[in-house]
Amino acid sequence: MNLTRRVLLSAPAALLLPTPTRADQQRLAAALQEFTGGAALREGRVRIEISPLVENGNAVPISVSVEAPMTAADHVRRIGVFNERNPQPHVITAQFSPRSGRAYVATHIRLATSQALVAVAEMSDGSFWSQRVEVVVTLAACIEG
Amino acid sequence: MARVLLRVPTTAEKGSVIEIRALIQHVMETGYRPNAQGVVQARDIIWHFTCRYDGEVVFSAALSPAIAANPFIAFTTIATESGPISFTWEGDNGFAQTETRHITVT
């Protein structure tokens, strides 16, 4: 009896969690596919720094860095950041070279709602690495009025 | 001309990694937002940013409407030699602006 009541009372909290539709997921997958050109995407090496609880979705500080020596033989070529539930899946695509010194980029982004973000790094050997984070947004960016 | 805030070190040790921060005043209108009359406003964003060090591109980025208004970008580069570092923003409606700073490498 108690358990049922607890489950019932916690049900509204579950509604606050992001619930991506299949269309959102497919759009994100298509954007990732376009970035990698169909190559295998592995988890790791990429680090996204973003607040897990965002108060204002209009300007969210985010930085992405990749573990790489940034030499001519082994460096990051590109970093792409993608989102799941904004009107468009693309956020930013940055180009790097050995002259970058570090594979690091920081910017301020808009988030329409609580959702997942994926950062992908293309290495000079052609491999792709990624990290995925979930963020909760309390005030959404006014992208739809 | 849009206002620009740039943080570039004026001097640096040869071979050291320097951080550059660039911010430009721009609305970054997404193209999804209706105005007070209910008409969706046309997209007006900066879609490309390039940093050249002594004429050579050391960093560039393609931006989307998901970048917040007054786009801010921070990145790093290696201080190779004294010379100009230029920043170019390109956007919708023919927006183009270039700013240059000088760095002394010792």
gemmi code that builds the backbone of each chain (N, CA, C; Angstrom):
import gemmi

chains = {
    "A": [
        ("MET", (0.838, -1.204, 0.000), (0.000, 0.000, 0.000), (0.874, 1.255, 0.000)),
        ("ASN", (1.835, 1.289, 0.956), (2.766, 2.408, 1.047), (3.553, 2.588, -0.247)),
        ("LEU", (3.963, 1.483, -0.782), (4.786, 1.510, -1.991), (4.009, 2.133, -3.152)),
        ("THR", (2.764, 1.758, -3.265), (1.929, 2.278, -4.345), (1.804, 3.801, -4.229)),
        ("ARG", (1.605, 4.237, -2.987), (1.441, 5.675, -2.756), (2.728, 6.408, -3.136)),
        ("ARG", (3.861, 5.808, -2.743), (5.151, 6.429, -3.049), (5.373, 6.519, -4.559)),
        ("VAL", (5.024, 5.466, -5.231), (5.186, 5.443, -6.690), (4.314, 6.518, -7.328)),
        ("LEU", (3.090, 6.617, -6.853), (2.161, 7.606, -7.391), (2.671, 9.023, -7.170)),
        ("LEU", (3.193, 9.281, -5.960), (3.651, 10.632, -5.639), (4.901, 10.989, -6.418)),
        ("SER", (5.710, 10.006, -6.751), (6.961, 10.307, -7.467), (6.730, 10.388, -8.972)),
        ("ALA", (5.548, 10.043, -9.427), (5.286, 10.027, -10.868), (5.489, 11.394, -11.532)),
        ("PRO", (5.019, 12.515, -10.922), (5.239, 13.808, -11.590), (6.717, 14.125, -11.783)),
        ("ALA", (7.568, 13.683, -10.875), (8.992, 13.958, -10.994), (9.553, 13.315, -12.260)),
        ("ALA", (9.007, 12.163, -12.614), (9.486, 11.464, -13.808), (9.190, 12.267, -15.066)),
        ("LEU", (8.138, 13.088, -15.000), (7.782, 13.902, -16.172), (8.822, 14.982, -16.445)),
        ("LEU", (9.583, 15.374, -15.427), (10.590, 16.419, -15.597), (11.803, 15.925, -16.361)),
        ("LEU", (12.003, 14.620, -16.366), (13.176, 14.074, -17.051), (12.995, 14.205, -18.559)),
        ("PRO", (14.098, 14.437, -19.274), (13.970, 14.546, -20.721), (13.496, 13.230, -21.328)),
        ("THR", (12.514, 13.338, -22.209), (12.009, 12.141, -22.872), (12.129, 12.336, -24.376)),
        ("PRO", (13.305, 12.042, -24.931), (13.485, 12.263, -26.362), (12.590, 11.345, -27.182)),
        ("THR", (12.023, 11.907, -28.224), (11.213, 11.084, -29.115), (12.143, 10.329, -30.063)),
        ("ARG", (11.573, 9.394, -30.787), (12.385, 8.626, -31.723), (12.925, 9.538, -32.827)),
        ("ALA", (12.122, 10.553, -33.232), (12.547, 11.478, -34.292), (13.787, 12.259, -33.858)),
        ("ASP", (13.803, 12.714, -32.575), (14.957, 13.441, -32.053), (16.205, 12.577, -32.135)),
        ("GLN", (16.039, 11.321, -31.692), (17.186, 10.419, -31.657), (17.697, 10.123, -33.057)),
        ("GLN", (16.770, 9.968, -33.998), (17.171, 9.681, -35.381), (17.893, 10.864, -35.999)),
        ("ARG", (17.408, 12.080, -35.676), (18.025, 13.289, -36.227), (19.449, 13.451, -35.705)),
        ("LEU", (19.623, 13.184, -34.390), (20.954, 13.250, -33.789), (21.856, 12.194, -34.411)),
        ("ALA", (21.341, 10.984, -34.560), (22.128, 9.898, -35.149), (22.540, 10.242, -36.576)),
        ("ALA", (21.624, 10.889, -37.328), (21.926, 11.261, -38.714), (23.027, 12.315, -38.749)),
        ("ALA", (22.978, 13.284, -37.803), (23.992, 14.340, -37.756), (25.357, 13.745, -37.409)),
        ("LEU", (25.381, 12.784, -36.486), (26.629, 12.135, -36.099), (27.187, 11.333, -37.272)),
        ("GLN", (26.289, 10.659, -37.965), (26.664, 9.850, -39.131), (27.302, 10.733, -40.195)),
        ("GLU", (26.712, 11.927, -40.387), (27.227, 12.864, -41.384), (28.630, 13.345, -40.994)),
        ("PHE", (28.838, 13.557, -39.688), (30.133, 14.047, -39.200), (31.215, 12.985, -39.338)),
        ("THR", (30.869, 11.740, -38.989), (31.882, 10.673, -38.997), (32.021, 10.035, -40.370)),
        ("GLY", (31.055, 10.256, -41.246), (31.092, 9.620, -42.539), (30.922, 8.119, -42.431)),
        ("GLY", (30.233, 7.683, -41.389), (29.952, 6.263, -41.216), (31.013, 5.502, -40.437)),
        ("ALA", (32.107, 6.185, -40.036), (33.157, 5.505, -39.271), (32.661, 5.184, -37.861)),
        ("ALA", (33.328, 4.204, -37.223), (32.925, 3.785, -35.878), (33.166, 4.918, -34.882)),
        ("LEU", (32.228, 5.081, -33.958), (32.305, 6.135, -32.952), (32.551, 5.474, -31.603)),
        ("ARG", (33.699, 5.808, -30.975), (34.013, 5.188, -29.693), (33.859, 6.190, -28.551)),
        ("GLU", (33.533, 5.664, -27.386), (33.388, 6.502, -26.192), (34.780, 6.778, -25.620)),
        ("GLY", (35.001, 8.004, -25.146), (36.234, 8.287, -24.435), (37.046, 9.400, -25.052)),
        ("ARG", (38.137, 9.780, -24.382), (39.113, 10.808, -24.761), (38.527, 12.218, -24.788)),
        ("VAL", (37.239, 12.356, -25.081), (36.608, 13.670, -25.167), (36.016, 14.033, -23.807)),
        ("ARG", (36.199, 15.276, -23.406), (35.601, 15.702, -22.138), (34.764, 16.960, -22.360)),
        ("ILE", (33.475, 16.856, -22.028), (32.585, 18.018, -22.100), (32.486, 18.606, -20.702)),
        ("GLU", (32.646, 19.903, -20.596), (32.405, 20.554, -19.303), (31.201, 21.463, -19.459)),
        ("ILE", (30.134, 21.080, -18.750), (28.903, 21.877, -18.778), (28.191, 21.621, -17.462)),
        ("SER", (27.472, 22.636, -16.993), (26.730, 22.451, -15.759), (25.609, 21.429, -15.988)),
        ("PRO", (25.460, 20.418, -15.120), (24.396, 19.428, -15.347), (22.999, 20.012, -15.132)),
        ("LEU", (22.924, 21.090, -14.358), (21.637, 21.759, -14.130), (21.765, 23.199, -14.623)),
        ("VAL", (21.099, 23.496, -15.729), (21.218, 24.803, -16.361), (20.021, 25.656, -15.977)),
        ("GLU", (20.280, 26.867, -15.458), (19.172, 27.734, -15.067), (18.608, 28.482, -16.255)),
        ("ASN", (19.500, 28.967, -17.128), (19.054, 29.772, -18.263), (19.592, 29.167, -19.559)),
        ("GLY", (18.697, 28.644, -20.366), (19.101, 27.983, -21.601), (19.533, 28.925, -22.705)),
        ("ASN", (19.419, 30.258, -22.481), (19.781, 31.203, -23.531), (21.278, 31.353, -23.731)),
        ("ALA", (22.064, 31.109, -22.685), (23.520, 31.207, -22.805), (24.134, 30.241, -21.802)),
        ("VAL", (24.486, 29.092, -22.293), (25.025, 28.047, -21.425), (26.510, 27.867, -21.723)),
        ("PRO", (27.396, 28.164, -20.767), (28.820, 27.962, -21.026), (29.128, 26.471, -21.185)),
        ("ILE", (29.892, 26.149, -22.210), (30.286, 24.759, -22.448), (31.723, 24.775, -22.970)),
        ("SER", (32.507, 23.797, -22.548), (33.830, 23.641, -23.144), (34.054, 22.174, -23.454)),
        ("VAL", (34.794, 21.939, -24.526), (35.107, 20.574, -24.937), (36.619, 20.476, -25.091)),
        ("SER", (37.218, 19.465, -24.473), (38.650, 19.237, -24.655), (38.882, 17.761, -24.930)),
        ("VAL", (39.987, 17.479, -25.595), (40.301, 16.107, -25.993), (41.721, 15.784, -25.564)),
        ("GLU", (41.893, 14.570, -25.032), (43.227, 14.087, -24.668), (43.987, 13.777, -25.944)),
        ("ALA", (44.953, 14.637, -26.296), (45.740, 14.390, -27.501), (47.053, 15.158, -27.399)),
        ("PRO", (48.159, 14.588, -27.882), (49.441, 15.299, -27.797), (49.540, 16.482, -28.757)),
        ("MET", (48.656, 16.558, -29.764), (48.642, 17.639, -30.757), (49.996, 17.782, -31.464)),
        ("THR", (50.567, 16.666, -31.879), (51.759, 16.676, -32.721), (51.305, 16.459, -34.160)),
        ("ALA", (52.256, 16.611, -35.106), (51.898, 16.421, -36.514), (51.382, 15.005, -36.747)),
        ("ALA", (51.908, 14.036, -35.981), (51.517, 12.639, -36.186), (50.208, 12.286, -35.482)),
        ("ASP", (49.930, 12.963, -34.393), (48.756, 12.597, -33.596), (48.090, 13.858, -33.057)),
        ("HIS", (47.063, 14.318, -33.754), (46.348, 15.497, -33.283), (44.867, 15.373, -33.593)),
        ("VAL", (44.120, 16.305, -33.041), (42.680, 16.355, -33.290), (42.450, 17.230, -34.513)),
        ("ARG", (41.685, 16.725, -35.464), (41.379, 17.523, -36.659), (40.148, 18.390, -36.445)),
        ("ARG", (39.093, 17.761, -35.901), (37.828, 18.482, -35.754), (37.160, 18.084, -34.448)),
        ("ILE", (36.421, 19.012, -33.883), (35.531, 18.685, -32.769), (34.143, 19.167, -33.176)),
        ("GLY", (33.165, 18.298, -33.066), (31.789, 18.684, -33.368), (30.941, 18.515, -32.125)),
        ("VAL", (30.048, 19.474, -31.889), (29.114, 19.364, -30.766), (27.699, 19.294, -31.339)),
        ("PHE", (26.931, 18.318, -30.840), (25.579, 18.096, -31.347), (24.601, 18.013, -30.186)),
        ("ASN", (23.336, 18.374, -30.478), (22.314, 18.302, -29.441), (21.175, 17.429, -29.925)),
        ("GLU", (20.306, 17.069, -28.988), (19.230, 16.141, -29.319), (17.905, 16.848, -29.617)),
        ("ARG", (17.610, 17.934, -28.887), (16.240, 18.455, -28.965), (16.112, 19.936, -29.284)),
        ("ASN", (17.163, 20.588, -29.778), (17.003, 21.927, -30.343), (16.385, 21.757, -31.739)),
        ("PRO", (15.932, 22.861, -32.388), (15.377, 22.691, -33.742), (16.372, 22.090, -34.736)),
        ("GLN", (17.680, 22.328, -34.503), (18.707, 21.759, -35.379), (19.708, 20.985, -34.533)),
        ("PRO", (20.214, 19.853, -35.041), (21.140, 19.069, -34.220), (22.542, 19.670, -34.087)),
        ("HIS", (22.945, 20.559, -35.011), (24.307, 21.094, -34.974), (24.437, 22.214, -33.947)),
        ("VAL", (25.601, 22.272, -33.294), (25.898, 23.376, -32.397), (27.127, 24.114, -32.913)),
        ("ILE", (28.272, 23.417, -32.945), (29.508, 24.037, -33.417), (30.424, 22.943, -33.952)),
        ("THR", (31.176, 23.283, -34.994), (32.199, 22.382, -35.514), (33.486, 23.185, -35.615)),
        ("ALA", (34.510, 22.794, -34.880), (35.759, 23.540, -34.834), (36.881, 22.728, -35.471)),
        ("GLN", (37.766, 23.444, -36.192), (38.894, 22.812, -36.884), (40.179, 23.081, -36.109)),
        ("PHE", (40.978, 22.040, -35.933), (42.238, 22.168, -35.202), (43.411, 21.718, -36.066)),
        ("SER", (44.607, 22.062, -35.609), (45.829, 21.626, -36.280), (46.893, 21.468, -35.198)),
        ("PRO", (48.073, 20.941, -35.538), (49.129, 20.856, -34.512), (49.461, 22.223, -33.900)),
        ("ARG", (49.169, 23.294, -34.641), (49.446, 24.640, -34.110), (48.465, 25.066, -33.032)),
        ("SER", (47.421, 24.268, -32.795), (46.456, 24.615, -31.742), (47.065, 24.458, -30.351)),
        ("GLY", (48.041, 23.576, -30.221), (48.669, 23.356, -28.919), (47.849, 22.439, -28.035)),
        ("ARG", (46.594, 22.766, -27.885), (45.667, 21.914, -27.125), (44.393, 21.759, -27.956)),
        ("ALA", (43.725, 20.628, -27.775), (42.426, 20.448, -28.425), (41.382, 20.943, -27.445)),
        ("TYR", (41.047, 22.214, -27.563), (40.159, 22.841, -26.592), (39.329, 23.918, -27.283)),
        ("VAL", (38.036, 23.919, -27.017), (37.187, 25.008, -27.506), (36.100, 25.253, -26.463)),
        ("ALA", (35.800, 26.530, -26.231), (34.741, 26.893, -25.286), (33.841, 27.920, -25.942)),
        ("THR", (32.549, 27.856, -25.633), (31.597, 28.821, -26.187), (30.368, 28.869, -25.292)),
        ("HIS", (29.395, 29.694, -25.699), (28.118, 29.765, -24.980), (27.037, 29.314, -25.950)),
        ("ILE", (26.179, 28.401, -25.513), (25.189, 27.847, -26.432), (23.761, 28.040, -25.917)),
        ("ARG", (22.805, 27.764, -26.804), (21.382, 27.817, -26.451), (20.877, 26.392, -26.294)),
        ("LEU", (20.037, 26.183, -25.302), (19.418, 24.867, -25.125), (17.912, 25.064, -25.012)),
        ("ALA", (17.170, 24.435, -25.946), (15.725, 24.624, -26.011), (15.016, 23.922, -24.863)),
        ("THR", (15.600, 22.840, -24.360), (14.966, 22.073, -23.301), (15.995, 21.122, -22.699)),
        ("SER", (15.594, 20.396, -21.656), (16.482, 19.385, -21.085), (16.759, 18.336, -22.152)),
        ("GLN", (18.016, 18.002, -22.334), (18.363, 17.095, -23.424), (19.782, 16.564, -23.302)),
        ("ALA", (20.156, 15.769, -24.299), (21.500, 15.210, -24.346), (22.359, 16.023, -25.309)),
        ("LEU", (23.659, 16.129, -24.968), (24.636, 16.760, -25.854), (25.706, 15.728, -26.158)),
        ("VAL", (26.184, 15.721, -27.385), (27.234, 14.790, -27.779), (28.368, 15.591, -28.409)),
        ("ALA", (29.598, 15.357, -27.946), (30.776, 15.958, -28.561), (31.568, 14.843, -29.222)),
        ("VAL", (31.984, 15.095, -30.461), (32.730, 14.091, -31.224), (34.047, 14.709, -31.669)),
        ("ALA", (35.141, 13.960, -31.541), (36.448, 14.421, -32.003), (36.935, 13.516, -33.114)),
        ("GLU", (37.415, 14.144, -34.198), (38.040, 13.384, -35.275), (39.545, 13.503, -35.119)),
        ("MET", (40.227, 12.367, -34.962), (41.674, 12.367, -34.775), (42.369, 12.301, -36.144)),
        ("SER", (43.690, 12.629, -36.133), (44.433, 12.623, -37.398), (44.563, 11.222, -37.979)),
        ("ASP", (44.399, 10.167, -37.147), (44.458, 8.802, -37.683), (43.097, 8.344, -38.215)),
        ("GLY", (42.105, 9.237, -38.190), (40.811, 8.893, -38.759), (39.835, 8.261, -37.785)),
        ("SER", (40.241, 8.119, -36.527), (39.318, 7.543, -35.551), (38.434, 8.642, -34.954)),
        ("PHE", (37.282, 8.229, -34.454), (36.325, 9.171, -33.865), (36.042, 8.793, -32.420)),
        ("TRP", (36.077, 9.781, -31.539), (35.826, 9.568, -30.115), (34.719, 10.515, -29.686)),
        ("SER", (33.980, 10.110, -28.653), (32.851, 10.956, -28.271), (32.557, 10.888, -26.781)),
        ("GLN", (31.808, 11.869, -26.325), (31.229, 11.832, -24.992), (29.816, 12.376, -25.087)),
        ("ARG", (28.932, 11.811, -24.242), (27.538, 12.225, -24.232), (27.196, 12.669, -22.817)),
        ("VAL", (26.548, 13.808, -22.684), (26.105, 14.265, -21.363), (24.624, 14.632, -21.427)),
        ("GLU", (23.967, 14.468, -20.291), (22.566, 14.870, -20.179), (22.524, 16.144, -19.344)),
        ("VAL", (21.772, 17.142, -19.807), (21.623, 18.371, -19.037), (20.140, 18.656, -18.803)),
        ("VAL", (19.875, 19.205, -17.622), (18.517, 19.605, -17.271), (18.456, 21.126, -17.364)),
        ("VAL", (17.476, 21.642, -18.113), (17.337, 23.085, -18.329), (16.053, 23.543, -17.650)),
        ("THR", (16.164, 24.537, -16.778), (14.956, 25.005, -16.095), (14.267, 26.136, -16.868)),
        ("LEU", (15.061, 27.074, -17.454), (14.474, 28.114, -18.304), (14.990, 27.902, -19.708)),
        ("ALA", (14.096, 27.562, -20.618), (14.508, 27.221, -21.977), (14.873, 28.451, -22.777)),
        ("ALA", (15.724, 28.282, -23.777), (16.037, 29.359, -24.705), (14.786, 29.667, -25.506)),
        ("CYS", (14.540, 30.980, -25.758), (13.323, 31.347, -26.464), (13.552, 31.197, -27.957)),
        ("ILE", (13.577, 29.957, -28.413), (13.823, 29.730, -29.830), (12.525, 29.552, -30.585)),
        ("GLU", (11.445, 29.340, -29.860), (10.169, 29.177, -30.546), (9.159, 30.200, -30.044)),
        ("GLY", (9.620, 31.377, -29.710), (8.761, 32.466, -29.299), (8.526, 32.544, -27.822)),
    ],
    "B": [
        ("MET", (29.800, 48.668, -37.560), (30.755, 47.688, -37.021), (30.279, 47.222, -35.649)),
        ("ALA", (30.271, 45.932, -35.512), (29.863, 45.358, -34.236), (31.003, 45.499, -33.235)),
        ("ARG", (30.614, 45.644, -31.974), (31.637, 45.749, -30.923), (32.274, 44.395, -30.693)),
        ("VAL", (33.565, 44.418, -30.434), (34.317, 43.177, -30.275), (35.124, 43.240, -28.991)),
        ("LEU", (35.132, 42.143, -28.268), (35.993, 42.002, -27.087), (36.969, 40.877, -27.376)),
        ("LEU", (38.259, 41.194, -27.328), (39.267, 40.171, -27.604), (40.242, 40.099, -26.446)),
        ("ARG", (40.543, 38.893, -26.023), (41.600, 38.736, -25.017), (42.721, 37.924, -25.643)),
        ("VAL", (43.761, 38.643, -26.039), (44.935, 38.023, -26.657), (46.145, 38.504, -25.868)),
        ("PRO", (47.031, 37.600, -25.432), (48.215, 38.084, -24.718), (49.077, 38.966, -25.635)),
        ("THR", (49.603, 40.071, -25.085), (50.430, 40.954, -25.918), (51.849, 40.401, -26.050)),
        ("THR", (52.292, 39.670, -25.024), (53.608, 39.041, -25.115), (53.470, 37.584, -24.707)),
        ("ALA", (54.332, 36.741, -25.263), (54.308, 35.323, -24.917), (55.676, 34.719, -25.160)),
        ("GLU", (55.943, 33.634, -24.457), (57.207, 32.933, -24.630), (57.086, 32.042, -25.863)),
        ("LYS", (58.139, 31.964, -26.649), (58.115, 31.150, -27.865), (57.798, 29.692, -27.526)),
        ("GLY", (56.854, 29.133, -28.218), (56.503, 27.730, -28.022), (55.441, 27.485, -26.973)),
        ("SER", (55.053, 28.537, -26.246), (54.043, 28.341, -25.204), (52.639, 28.333, -25.815)),
        ("VAL", (51.728, 27.674, -25.104), (50.339, 27.614, -25.559), (49.598, 28.802, -24.967)),
        ("ILE", (49.016, 29.636, -25.823), (48.278, 30.806, -25.339), (46.787, 30.595, -25.560)),
        ("GLU", (45.990, 31.134, -24.636), (44.541, 31.041, -24.792), (44.013, 32.359, -25.346)),
        ("ILE", (43.138, 32.263, -26.323), (42.536, 33.439, -26.941), (41.037, 33.382, -26.721)),
        ("ARG", (40.458, 34.504, -26.320), (39.015, 34.574, -26.128), (38.475, 35.683, -27.008)),
        ("ALA", (37.412, 35.372, -27.748), (36.849, 36.353, -28.671), (35.344, 36.414, -28.481)),
        ("LEU", (34.843, 37.654, -28.403), (33.397, 37.853, -28.277), (32.998, 38.982, -29.212)),
        ("ILE", (31.900, 38.802, -29.929), (31.432, 39.857, -30.831), (29.953, 40.100, -30.567)),
        ("GLN", (29.585, 41.391, -30.676), (28.184, 41.748, -30.448), (27.360, 41.353, -31.671)),
        ("HIS", (26.378, 40.476, -31.473), (25.534, 40.027, -32.593), (24.280, 39.370, -32.032)),
        ("VAL", (23.119, 39.584, -32.697), (21.856, 39.049, -32.165), (21.759, 37.529, -32.292)),
        ("MET", (22.399, 36.932, -33.315), (22.294, 35.492, -33.570), (20.824, 35.069, -33.605)),
        ("GLU", (20.043, 35.766, -34.458), (18.616, 35.442, -34.608), (18.491, 34.041, -35.215)),
        ("THR", (17.749, 33.155, -34.528), (17.781, 31.742, -34.894), (17.055, 31.401, -36.185)),
        ("GLY", (16.020, 32.206, -36.528), (15.197, 31.847, -37.681), (14.033, 30.951, -37.302)),
        ("TYR", (13.818, 30.770, -35.988), (12.698, 29.947, -35.505), (11.752, 30.755, -34.623)),
        ("ARG", (12.111, 32.017, -34.389), (11.429, 32.792, -33.359), (10.449, 33.782, -33.973)),
        ("PRO", (9.145, 33.721, -33.627), (8.219, 34.723, -34.138), (8.383, 36.048, -33.386)),
        ("ASN", (8.117, 37.158, -34.069), (8.187, 38.463, -33.399), (6.818, 38.792, -32.803)),
        ("ALA", (6.638, 40.022, -32.366), (5.398, 40.414, -31.695), (4.184, 40.257, -32.607)),
        ("GLN", (4.388, 40.334, -33.920), (3.277, 40.185, -34.874), (3.021, 38.713, -35.223)),
        ("GLY", (3.812, 37.822, -34.671), (3.622, 36.409, -34.931), (4.303, 35.920, -36.193)),
        ("VAL", (5.100, 36.802, -36.811), (5.815, 36.429, -38.031), (7.198, 35.902, -37.639)),
        ("VAL", (7.556, 34.751, -38.164), (8.870, 34.185, -37.833), (9.952, 35.064, -38.445)),
        ("GLN", (10.898, 35.472, -37.598), (11.958, 36.365, -38.065), (13.033, 35.580, -38.808)),
        ("ALA", (13.513, 36.179, -39.890), (14.503, 35.508, -40.735), (15.790, 35.250, -39.958)),
        ("ARG", (16.463, 34.185, -40.319), (17.720, 33.840, -39.656), (18.757, 34.928, -39.903)),
        ("ASP", (19.470, 35.305, -38.861), (20.562, 36.268, -38.979), (21.627, 35.855, -37.974)),
        ("ILE", (22.543, 35.009, -38.420), (23.570, 34.513, -37.501), (24.962, 34.716, -38.103)),
        ("ILE", (25.958, 34.593, -37.234), (27.336, 34.497, -37.706), (27.579, 33.006, -37.888)),
        ("TRP", (27.930, 32.591, -39.104), (28.077, 31.157, -39.323), (29.511, 30.686, -39.452)),
        ("HIS", (30.448, 31.631, -39.437), (31.845, 31.164, -39.493), (32.786, 32.112, -38.776)),
        ("PHE", (33.765, 31.528, -38.086), (34.770, 32.284, -37.365), (36.135, 31.716, -37.729)),
        ("THR", (37.075, 32.604, -38.037), (38.415, 32.151, -38.416), (39.458, 32.956, -37.650)),
        ("CYS", (40.503, 32.298, -37.189), (41.631, 32.991, -36.570), (42.880, 32.698, -37.392)),
        ("ARG", (43.538, 33.778, -37.841), (44.779, 33.626, -38.615), (45.943, 34.189, -37.803)),
        ("TYR", (47.018, 33.428, -37.761), (48.230, 33.847, -37.056), (49.279, 34.042, -38.137)),
        ("ASP", (49.688, 35.307, -38.352), (50.662, 35.610, -39.394), (50.157, 35.125, -40.760)),
        ("GLY", (48.865, 35.221, -40.972), (48.297, 34.844, -42.262), (47.875, 33.399, -42.369)),
        ("GLU", (48.347, 32.534, -41.455), (47.988, 31.120, -41.533), (46.820, 30.816, -40.600)),
        ("VAL", (45.849, 30.062, -41.101), (44.678, 29.724, -40.282), (45.096, 28.769, -39.170)),
        ("VAL", (44.878, 29.173, -37.916), (45.220, 28.293, -36.794), (43.976, 27.734, -36.111)),
        ("PHE", (42.822, 28.387, -36.336), (41.580, 27.891, -35.737), (40.421, 28.419, -36.571)),
        ("SER", (39.427, 27.570, -36.784), (38.200, 28.052, -37.414), (37.035, 27.240, -36.868)),
        ("ALA", (35.857, 27.825, -36.939), (34.687, 27.132, -36.413), (33.454, 27.508, -37.215)),
        ("ALA", (32.614, 26.506, -37.461), (31.313, 26.732, -38.092), (30.282, 26.827, -36.980)),
        ("LEU", (29.532, 27.931, -36.968), (28.556, 28.155, -35.903), (27.143, 27.893, -36.425)),
        ("SER", (26.236, 27.582, -35.509), (24.849, 27.315, -35.874), (23.945, 28.225, -35.048)),
        ("PRO", (22.628, 28.210, -35.305), (21.736, 29.037, -34.478), (21.758, 28.647, -32.996)),
        ("ALA", (22.316, 27.489, -32.660), (22.380, 27.069, -31.258), (23.460, 27.812, -30.467)),
        ("ILE", (24.226, 28.676, -31.134), (25.217, 29.488, -30.424), (24.490, 30.726, -29.885)),
        ("ALA", (24.738, 31.037, -28.614), (24.036, 32.128, -27.953), (24.354, 33.476, -28.601)),
        ("ALA", (23.470, 34.449, -28.364), (23.691, 35.809, -28.857), (25.026, 36.321, -28.345)),
        ("ASN", (25.654, 37.229, -29.111), (26.986, 37.730, -28.820), (27.967, 36.559, -28.700)),
        ("PRO", (28.188, 35.856, -29.817), (28.966, 34.611, -29.763), (30.355, 34.776, -29.144)),
        ("PHE", (30.612, 33.895, -28.207), (31.890, 33.864, -27.482), (32.605, 32.578, -27.861)),
        ("ILE", (33.885, 32.693, -28.207), (34.668, 31.503, -28.542), (36.026, 31.621, -27.876)),
        ("ALA", (36.422, 30.553, -27.191), (37.750, 30.497, -26.588), (38.472, 29.291, -27.157)),
        ("PHE", (39.766, 29.462, -27.442), (40.559, 28.374, -28.000), (42.028, 28.649, -27.687)),
        ("THR", (42.899, 27.748, -28.104), (44.320, 27.930, -27.821), (45.130, 27.858, -29.111)),
        ("THR", (46.329, 28.415, -29.055), (47.271, 28.274, -30.162), (48.683, 28.376, -29.596)),
        ("ILE", (49.662, 27.973, -30.391), (51.055, 28.023, -29.947), (51.667, 29.337, -30.422)),
        ("ALA", (52.320, 30.054, -29.505), (53.000, 31.298, -29.850), (54.263, 30.934, -30.627)),
        ("THR", (54.228, 31.127, -31.948), (55.365, 30.719, -32.770), (56.335, 31.880, -33.018)),
        ("GLU", (55.814, 33.039, -33.425), (56.677, 34.186, -33.666), (55.859, 35.471, -33.536)),
        ("SER", (56.555, 36.586, -33.408), (55.864, 37.869, -33.315), (55.132, 38.151, -34.614)),
        ("GLY", (53.944, 38.701, -34.491), (53.200, 39.009, -35.709), (51.750, 39.286, -35.408)),
        ("PRO", (50.988, 39.548, -36.477), (49.579, 39.857, -36.278), (48.723, 38.591, -36.112)),
        ("ILE", (47.729, 38.672, -35.241), (46.718, 37.619, -35.125), (45.408, 38.272, -35.527)),
        ("SER", (44.792, 37.747, -36.574), (43.551, 38.372, -37.038), (42.358, 37.442, -36.836)),
        ("PHE", (41.210, 38.057, -36.636), (39.975, 37.329, -36.346), (38.923, 37.777, -37.345)),
        ("THR", (38.282, 36.818, -37.985), (37.264, 37.145, -38.979), (35.958, 36.454, -38.638)),
        ("TRP", (34.898, 37.229, -38.633), (33.552, 36.688, -38.440), (32.776, 36.886, -39.733)),
        ("GLU", (32.092, 35.850, -40.184), (31.267, 35.953, -41.379), (29.858, 35.503, -41.040)),
        ("GLY", (28.857, 36.232, -41.559), (27.496, 35.875, -41.208), (26.483, 36.162, -42.295)),
        ("ASP", (25.200, 35.953, -41.930), (24.109, 36.201, -42.869), (24.041, 37.697, -43.211)),
        ("ASN", (23.337, 38.011, -44.309), (23.151, 39.376, -44.785), (24.489, 40.072, -45.023)),
        ("GLY", (25.470, 39.313, -45.486), (26.757, 39.892, -45.850), (27.608, 40.363, -44.687)),
        ("PHE", (27.313, 39.879, -43.479), (28.098, 40.314, -42.319), (29.531, 39.820, -42.428)),
        ("ALA", (30.474, 40.721, -42.295), (31.888, 40.333, -42.294), (32.659, 41.360, -41.506)),
        ("GLN", (33.453, 40.911, -40.576), (34.259, 41.833, -39.778), (35.584, 41.180, -39.435)),
        ("THR", (36.647, 41.953, -39.501), (37.973, 41.435, -39.177), (38.638, 42.369, -38.179)),
        ("GLU", (39.217, 41.779, -37.162), (39.951, 42.539, -36.150), (41.351, 41.948, -36.060)),
        ("THR", (42.327, 42.794, -35.771), (43.699, 42.306, -35.695), (44.365, 42.757, -34.401)),
        ("ARG", (45.116, 41.862, -33.798), (45.918, 42.189, -32.629), (47.353, 41.766, -32.909)),
        ("HIS", (48.287, 42.405, -32.227), (49.686, 42.070, -32.437), (50.247, 41.357, -31.207)),
        ("ILE", (51.018, 40.320, -31.448), (51.630, 39.593, -30.341), (53.154, 39.648, -30.499)),
        ("THR", (53.829, 39.856, -29.363), (55.291, 39.853, -29.361), (55.751, 38.571, -28.696)),
        ("VAL", (56.484, 37.772, -29.432), (56.947, 36.486, -28.912), (58.430, 36.587, -28.594)),
        ("THR", (58.784, 36.201, -27.385), (60.174, 36.315, -26.950), (60.813, 34.950, -26.737)),
    ],
}
model = gemmi.Model(1)
for chain_id, residues in chains.items():
    chain = gemmi.Chain(chain_id)
    for i, (resn, *xyz) in enumerate(residues, 1):
        res = gemmi.Residue()
        res.name, res.seqid = resn, gemmi.SeqId(i, " ")
        for name, pos in zip(("N", "CA", "C"), xyz):
            atom = gemmi.Atom()
            atom.name, atom.element = name, gemmi.Element(name[0])
            atom.pos, atom.b_iso = gemmi.Position(*pos), 0.0
            res.add_atom(atom)
        chain.add_residue(res)
    model.add_chain(chain)
structure = gemmi.Structure()
structure.add_model(model)
structure.setup_entities()
